[in-house]
Amino acid sequence: MTKLTPKRLRRLIASASEGYREQTRRAGLPLKFSNPRLYDDFTDFDNVRDESGVYIIYCTEQRRTPQTRDSRILYIGRGWIGAELLHNKNTKRALDRFAAGHTVKYTFCSLHDVDLEFVVEGVLLNEHRDLFGCLPSFNKKGGSSTLLGWHDVISLQPGPRRILHKYGA
């Protein structure tokens, strides 16, 4: 069997999404999210500037707001964690205003590969829509439709629904 690189994994998932199945065993992909950290005006994102992966910004409060609806997850993103979080603070004004009045935290999973980041972010966004009936409040686009066949190719550990329940429910 050919070595399963992240780029090949992404191609296999795209093929599975179109109905083609090339491999019989699913590849395990362990996801380890960091301990949650505060996302506020006093947070120094410089300490995570060398981390690259997928991150989740969520509200810790149980009460529902128009932004949290059925899920407390506010945003799912990918890239260089420190730079992306700082960019969100500076450009997503509605998220910044929400975070100023609520307890908001973030967590991330280091992946250090753009193809893995694309896959994990897309799977989490698509599964969030399936699980809660909507995207996170501050995400404008869902995951790629080329990722719909991910179940046939990879086994995320823990599963995306478990992750989404942990931070969203």
C-alpha positions as CSV (number, residue, x, y, z in Angstrom):
1,M,0.0,0.0,0.0
2,T,1.2,3.5,-0.8
3,K,2.3,5.7,2.1
4,L,-0.6,7.6,3.5
5,T,0.6,11.2,3.4
6,P,-1.7,14.1,4.4
7,K,-2.0,15.1,0.8
8,R,-2.9,11.5,-0.2
9,L,-5.3,11.3,2.7
10,R,-7.1,14.4,1.4
11,R,-7.3,12.9,-2.1
12,L,-8.7,9.7,-0.7
13,I,-11.4,11.6,1.3
14,A,-12.3,13.5,-1.9
15,S,-12.6,10.3,-3.8
16,A,-14.8,8.7,-1.1
17,S,-17.0,11.8,-1.2
18,E,-17.6,11.1,-4.8
19,G,-18.5,7.5,-4.1
20,Y,-15.1,5.8,-4.9
21,R,-13.4,3.7,-2.3
22,E,-9.7,2.9,-2.7
23,Q,-8.7,1.6,0.7
24,T,-10.2,-1.0,3.0
25,R,-8.8,0.1,6.4
26,R,-9.5,3.5,7.9
27,A,-6.5,5.4,9.0
28,G,-6.6,6.6,12.7
29,L,-6.0,10.3,13.2
30,P,-5.5,11.2,16.9
31,L,-6.6,14.7,17.9
32,K,-5.3,16.2,21.1
33,F,-6.8,19.6,22.0
34,S,-4.9,21.9,24.3
35,N,-6.2,23.0,27.7
36,P,-8.7,25.9,27.2
37,R,-7.3,29.4,27.4
38,L,-9.1,32.8,27.8
39,Y,-9.9,34.7,24.7
40,D,-10.1,38.3,25.7
41,D,-8.4,41.7,25.4
42,F,-5.7,40.7,27.8
43,T,-4.7,37.5,26.2
44,D,-1.2,37.3,24.7
45,F,-1.5,35.1,21.6
46,D,2.3,35.3,21.2
47,N,2.8,32.1,23.3
48,V,1.0,30.1,20.6
49,R,2.5,31.7,17.6
50,D,4.6,28.6,16.7
51,E,1.5,26.3,16.8
52,S,-0.3,25.4,13.6
53,G,-3.5,23.5,13.5
54,V,-7.2,23.8,14.1
55,Y,-8.8,25.9,16.9
56,I,-12.2,26.3,18.4
57,I,-13.4,29.5,20.1
58,Y,-16.4,28.9,22.4
59,C,-18.4,30.6,25.2
60,T,-18.2,28.9,28.6
61,E,-21.5,30.2,29.8
62,Q,-24.5,27.8,29.7
63,R,-27.2,30.4,29.0
64,R,-28.2,30.8,25.4
65,T,-27.7,34.0,23.5
66,P,-28.6,34.8,19.9
67,Q,-24.9,34.0,19.1
68,T,-24.8,30.7,20.9
69,R,-28.2,29.4,19.8
70,D,-27.9,25.6,20.2
71,S,-24.1,25.5,20.3
72,R,-21.7,27.4,22.5
73,I,-19.0,27.1,19.7
74,L,-18.5,30.6,18.2
75,Y,-15.9,29.9,15.6
76,I,-13.8,27.0,14.2
77,G,-10.7,27.9,12.2
78,R,-7.3,26.7,11.1
79,G,-3.8,28.0,10.5
80,W,-1.0,29.5,12.7
81,I,-2.9,29.7,16.0
82,G,-1.5,32.9,17.4
83,A,-1.7,34.8,14.2
84,E,-5.2,33.6,13.4
85,L,-6.6,34.4,16.9
86,L,-5.0,37.8,16.8
87,H,-6.4,38.4,13.3
88,N,-9.9,37.3,14.6
89,K,-9.6,39.8,17.5
90,N,-8.7,42.6,15.0
91,T,-11.2,41.9,12.2
92,K,-14.2,40.1,13.6
93,R,-15.7,43.0,15.5
94,A,-18.9,41.2,16.4
95,L,-17.0,38.3,17.9
96,D,-14.8,40.8,19.8
97,R,-17.9,42.6,21.2
98,F,-19.4,39.3,22.2
99,A,-16.2,38.2,23.9
100,A,-16.1,41.5,25.8
101,G,-19.4,40.7,27.6
102,H,-19.0,36.9,28.0
103,T,-16.5,34.4,29.2
104,V,-14.9,33.1,25.9
105,K,-12.1,30.6,25.6
106,Y,-10.2,28.9,22.9
107,T,-8.6,25.5,22.4
108,F,-6.5,24.1,19.6
109,C,-5.1,20.9,18.2
110,S,-1.6,21.1,16.7
111,L,-1.4,19.5,13.3
112,H,1.4,21.4,11.5
113,D,0.2,20.3,8.0
114,V,-2.1,22.4,5.8
115,D,-3.8,19.3,4.4
116,L,-4.6,17.9,7.8
117,E,-5.8,21.3,9.0
118,F,-8.1,21.6,6.0
119,V,-9.5,18.1,6.6
120,V,-10.0,18.5,10.4
121,E,-11.5,22.0,10.2
122,G,-13.8,21.0,7.4
123,V,-15.0,17.8,9.2
124,L,-15.7,19.8,12.4
125,L,-17.6,22.5,10.5
126,N,-19.7,19.9,8.5
127,E,-20.4,17.8,11.6
128,H,-21.3,21.0,13.6
129,R,-23.9,21.8,10.9
130,D,-25.3,18.2,11.1
131,L,-25.3,18.1,14.9
132,F,-26.6,21.6,15.7
133,G,-28.4,22.5,12.5
134,C,-26.2,25.5,11.8
135,L,-22.6,26.7,11.5
136,P,-20.9,28.3,14.5
137,S,-22.2,31.9,14.8
138,F,-19.1,33.6,13.4
139,N,-18.2,31.1,10.6
140,K,-19.6,32.2,7.3
141,K,-18.7,29.0,5.3
142,G,-19.0,25.4,6.1
143,G,-16.4,22.7,5.4
144,S,-15.8,21.6,1.8
145,S,-18.2,19.1,0.2
146,T,-15.1,17.1,-0.8
147,L,-14.8,16.0,2.8
148,L,-18.2,14.4,3.2
149,G,-16.7,10.9,2.7
150,W,-14.3,11.3,5.5
151,H,-15.9,8.4,7.5
152,D,-14.8,5.9,4.9
153,V,-11.1,7.0,5.1
154,I,-10.2,8.2,8.6
155,S,-11.1,7.6,12.2
156,L,-10.7,10.7,14.2
157,Q,-10.0,10.0,17.8
158,P,-11.8,11.4,19.7
159,G,-14.6,11.7,17.1
160,P,-15.7,15.1,15.9
161,R,-19.1,14.8,17.6
162,R,-17.5,14.2,20.9
163,I,-15.3,17.2,20.4
164,L,-18.3,19.4,19.4
165,H,-20.4,18.2,22.3
166,K,-17.5,18.9,24.7
167,Y,-17.2,22.6,23.7
168,G,-20.6,23.2,22.1
169,A,-23.3,21.5,24.2
